[in-house]
Amino acid sequence: MCFKFSRSQSFLNVTICCLLAILCLNIPSGRIHLSLVQFGTRSHRIEAVSEPEAVQVEKVVFVKTHKTASSTVQNIFHRKASRDPRKILLPKGNHVFSLTAPFDRSQVSNCSLGHPHFIIGHMRFNPPEVFRYIPPGDQSVYTTVLRDIPSVFESRVTYYGLVGKLGKKVKGSNRELAWKLLQNYDKFSRLVKLSDVDIFALGNWYYAQFSPEVKPTRRFLTSPPTNRQTQQLIQHMNETFHVVLITEMLDESLAVLQHKLQWPLEDFTYLSHNARLTKSSTSGYTDAFQRLAREKLRADDAIYQFFKRRLRAQIREIGEGVIREKADRIREMSRASSERCNIETVISKPTNHKFVVLGDPVSNSSDPTCAQFTRKDVQYCKLAREAQCAHSVDKVPSKPKTTT
């Protein structure tokens, strides 16, 4: 089938095509709509409208959890705050707000009162108090990180020395001791002397950290949260937290977070901090260990499983190919940074945790980003405190003078 056009029609069509081509070349990410434009005796709709550029989110609340790679994620935010710079809400006299008391203003340093960009420390999340500083909405992002229950339980009870309270006669690896603790969980919870932190480390700590009404008492261990209470908490968290990172899918999680924050992808380069040497969440754990851990910490397991499913749904919504490509790029940049900075890993016994350090200060002293990768939370907080408290009553105390 052929179509015949008059000479004037052909000229008009060519003119329109050329105009469209010019518009497309000048608006690489734009959208083209049609509006009335007169050409001779005919009307044609042509209008170019550029897509608005993505705006970086400036305010972030990152609730740091325990033994979940949260120090690794926190380092990303500390480096961002150092570069841009961003104001951090600082704890009073420490790098932790509180491990056991719900967050409130009494835990905040006087010099960081006002309108911070970041809240990124360890805390027991208390929504009304946190919202005073960074309200939820389009201009802020709330995030945290969760790790699968078998591995996080072993890591908690090992790191906080609970396996040592089984008695000197009980021998074995950390995992074997954690298994023995699980087998004697009810008896251990009732009879062994435990601090407030011990109680949370032994129990459903995710639930306690995001439920400010929970008290660190024996009852928290002997009467765990009901399914209804757990589902109510999950609903509240789901409404508040935009991205919940999953340790076992950390690169993909960071890619989703990058998509939400719209920061440059290189900002999410990372090196593992204070992490235990395990290959996966269930590597080496027997079926019995996994079942019993999930049973005793069933509230935490429900929280973890829900947000793992939600993360996968977010990945599908954004595009699995997009997230895969970004995650691969994050891994590639992280490996390159480790090699460039000559990063070494130091293993801490007996907890089997690894820490990143600069291998050769001479070879990487010219690159200030190398020191930022290995700087710990307490060091970042000290630097931020010195900068933010320079004209505040809450200054860093000076060292006492020594006399000879």
Solvent accessible surface area in square Angstrom, and as a share of the most:
residue,aa,sasa,rsa
1,M,210,0.94
2,C,120,0.72
3,F,151,0.63
4,K,194,0.82
5,F,120,0.50
6,S,56,0.36
7,R,221,0.81
8,S,83,0.53
9,Q,60,0.27
10,S,46,0.30
11,F,152,0.63
12,L,25,0.12
13,N,59,0.30
14,V,91,0.52
15,T,45,0.26
16,I,24,0.12
17,C,85,0.51
18,C,71,0.42
19,L,59,0.29
20,L,55,0.28
21,A,52,0.40
22,I,97,0.49
23,L,40,0.20
24,C,69,0.41
25,L,148,0.74
26,N,106,0.54
27,I,33,0.17
28,P,129,0.81
29,S,83,0.54
30,G,27,0.26
31,R,111,0.40
32,I,61,0.31
33,H,77,0.34
34,L,105,0.52
35,S,31,0.20
36,L,114,0.57
37,V,53,0.30
38,Q,122,0.54
39,F,45,0.19
40,G,75,0.72
41,T,141,0.82
42,R,122,0.44
43,S,58,0.37
44,H,50,0.22
45,R,126,0.46
46,I,14,0.07
47,E,77,0.35
48,A,32,0.25
49,V,53,0.30
50,S,71,0.46
51,E,66,0.30
52,P,116,0.73
53,E,157,0.71
54,A,70,0.54
55,V,124,0.71
56,Q,73,0.32
57,V,20,0.12
58,E,92,0.41
59,K,52,0.22
60,V,0,0.00
61,V,0,0.00
62,F,0,0.00
63,V,0,0.00
64,K,10,0.04
65,T,1,0.01
66,H,10,0.04
67,K,21,0.09
68,T,0,0.00
69,A,20,0.16
70,S,4,0.03
71,S,27,0.17
72,T,2,0.01
73,V,1,0.00
74,Q,4,0.02
75,N,7,0.03
76,I,2,0.01
77,F,1,0.00
78,H,4,0.02
79,R,7,0.02
80,K,8,0.03
81,A,7,0.06
82,S,56,0.36
83,R,99,0.36
84,D,66,0.34
85,P,107,0.67
86,R,31,0.11
87,K,59,0.25
88,I,10,0.05
89,L,2,0.01
90,L,0,0.00
91,P,4,0.02
92,K,104,0.44
93,G,68,0.66
94,N,79,0.40
95,H,58,0.26
96,V,27,0.15
97,F,16,0.07
98,S,21,0.13
99,L,48,0.24
100,T,33,0.19
101,A,45,0.35
102,P,42,0.27
103,F,0,0.00
104,D,52,0.27
105,R,128,0.47
106,S,78,0.50
107,Q,26,0.11
108,V,2,0.01
109,S,0,0.00
110,N,70,0.36
111,C,14,0.08
112,S,0,0.00
113,L,88,0.44
114,G,39,0.37
115,H,143,0.64
116,P,0,0.00
117,H,48,0.21
118,F,0,0.00
119,I,0,0.00
120,I,4,0.02
121,G,7,0.07
122,H,23,0.10
123,M,2,0.01
124,R,3,0.01
125,F,6,0.03
126,N,27,0.14
127,P,38,0.24
128,P,89,0.56
129,E,27,0.12
130,V,0,0.00
131,F,59,0.24
132,R,132,0.48
133,Y,13,0.05
134,I,0,0.00
135,P,83,0.52
136,P,61,0.38
137,G,37,0.36
138,D,136,0.70
139,Q,142,0.63
140,S,4,0.03
141,V,1,0.01
142,Y,0,0.00
143,T,0,0.00
144,T,0,0.00
145,V,0,0.00
146,L,0,0.00
147,R,19,0.07
148,D,6,0.03
149,I,0,0.00
150,P,0,0.00
151,S,1,0.00
152,V,0,0.00
153,F,0,0.00
154,E,2,0.01
155,S,0,0.00
156,R,1,0.00
157,V,0,0.00
158,T,8,0.05
159,Y,93,0.35
160,Y,52,0.20
161,G,35,0.33
162,L,0,0.00
163,V,14,0.08
164,G,57,0.55
165,K,85,0.36
166,L,38,0.19
167,G,35,0.34
168,K,185,0.78
169,K,192,0.81
170,V,49,0.28
171,K,146,0.62
172,G,43,0.41
173,S,60,0.39
174,N,33,0.17
175,R,63,0.23
176,E,94,0.42
177,L,22,0.11
178,A,0,0.00
179,W,69,0.24
180,K,71,0.30
181,L,0,0.00
182,L,1,0.01
183,Q,102,0.45
184,N,73,0.37
185,Y,9,0.03
186,D,79,0.41
187,K,118,0.50
188,F,8,0.03
189,S,1,0.01
190,R,137,0.50
191,L,120,0.60
192,V,33,0.19
193,K,177,0.75
194,L,22,0.11
195,S,57,0.37
196,D,70,0.36
197,V,34,0.19
198,D,12,0.06
199,I,8,0.04
200,F,0,0.00
201,A,0,0.00
202,L,0,0.00
203,G,1,0.01
204,N,3,0.02
205,W,2,0.01
206,Y,2,0.01
207,Y,14,0.05
208,A,0,0.00
209,Q,2,0.01
210,F,7,0.03
211,S,3,0.02
212,P,34,0.22
213,E,116,0.52
214,V,20,0.12
215,K,134,0.57
216,P,27,0.17
217,T,65,0.38
218,R,82,0.30
219,R,170,0.62
220,F,16,0.07
221,L,12,0.06
222,T,75,0.44
223,S,53,0.34
224,P,37,0.23
225,P,13,0.08
226,T,76,0.44
227,N,113,0.58
228,R,180,0.66
229,Q,84,0.37
230,T,4,0.02
231,Q,85,0.38
232,Q,86,0.38
233,L,14,0.07
234,I,6,0.03
235,Q,104,0.46
236,H,110,0.49
237,M,4,0.02
238,N,59,0.30
239,E,120,0.54
240,T,22,0.13
241,F,3,0.01
242,H,50,0.22
243,V,2,0.01
244,V,2,0.01
245,L,0,0.00
246,I,0,0.00
247,T,32,0.18
248,E,61,0.27
249,M,33,0.15
250,L,22,0.11
251,D,14,0.07
252,E,46,0.21
253,S,0,0.00
254,L,1,0.00
255,A,0,0.00
256,V,4,0.02
257,L,1,0.01
258,Q,19,0.08
259,H,73,0.33
260,K,87,0.37
261,L,0,0.00
262,Q,64,0.28
263,W,2,0.01
264,P,51,0.32
265,L,34,0.17
266,E,104,0.47
267,D,11,0.06
268,F,0,0.00
269,T,7,0.04
270,Y,32,0.12
271,L,16,0.08
272,S,34,0.22
273,H,15,0.07
274,N,39,0.20
275,A,22,0.17
276,R,22,0.08
277,L,78,0.39
278,T,44,0.25
279,K,195,0.83
280,S,57,0.37
281,S,16,0.10
282,T,49,0.29
283,S,38,0.24
284,G,64,0.62
285,Y,14,0.05
286,T,84,0.49
287,D,99,0.51
288,A,39,0.30
289,F,4,0.02
290,Q,32,0.14
291,R,158,0.58
292,L,36,0.18
293,A,0,0.00
294,R,56,0.20
295,E,93,0.42
296,K,38,0.16
297,L,0,0.00
298,R,124,0.45
299,A,2,0.02
300,D,0,0.00
301,D,21,0.11
302,A,32,0.25
303,I,0,0.00
304,Y,1,0.00
305,Q,57,0.25
306,F,56,0.23
307,F,1,0.00
308,K,40,0.17
309,R,142,0.52
310,R,42,0.15
311,L,1,0.01
312,R,111,0.40
313,A,42,0.32
314,Q,37,0.16
315,I,18,0.09
316,R,146,0.53
317,E,148,0.66
318,I,39,0.20
319,G,21,0.20
320,E,89,0.40
321,G,41,0.40
322,V,69,0.40
323,I,2,0.01
324,R,138,0.50
325,E,127,0.57
326,K,43,0.18
327,A,0,0.00
328,D,67,0.35
329,R,105,0.38
330,I,0,0.00
331,R,77,0.28
332,E,89,0.40
333,M,26,0.11
334,S,11,0.07
335,R,144,0.53
336,A,53,0.41
337,S,9,0.06
338,S,31,0.20
339,E,139,0.62
340,R,126,0.46
341,C,0,0.00
342,N,59,0.30
343,I,27,0.13
344,E,89,0.40
345,T,72,0.42
346,V,73,0.42
347,I,65,0.33
348,S,40,0.26
349,K,152,0.65
350,P,106,0.67
351,T,24,0.14
352,N,39,0.20
353,H,2,0.01
354,K,48,0.20
355,F,55,0.23
356,V,15,0.08
357,V,55,0.32
358,L,50,0.25
359,G,26,0.25
360,D,56,0.29
361,P,90,0.57
362,V,127,0.73
363,S,70,0.45
364,N,6,0.03
365,S,88,0.57
366,S,106,0.68
367,D,38,0.20
368,P,95,0.60
369,T,47,0.28
370,C,1,0.00
371,A,37,0.28
372,Q,27,0.12
373,F,8,0.03
374,T,22,0.13
375,R,60,0.22
376,K,101,0.43
377,D,20,0.10
378,V,78,0.45
379,Q,90,0.40
380,Y,8,0.03
381,C,8,0.05
382,K,112,0.48
383,L,86,0.43
384,A,17,0.13
385,R,24,0.09
386,E,82,0.37
387,A,78,0.60
388,Q,43,0.19
389,C,2,0.01
390,A,52,0.40
391,H,184,0.82
392,S,21,0.14
393,V,138,0.79
394,D,31,0.16
395,K,121,0.51
396,V,53,0.31
397,P,116,0.73
398,S,102,0.66
399,K,181,0.77
400,P,119,0.75
401,K,192,0.81
402,T,125,0.73
403,T,129,0.75
404,T,185,1.07
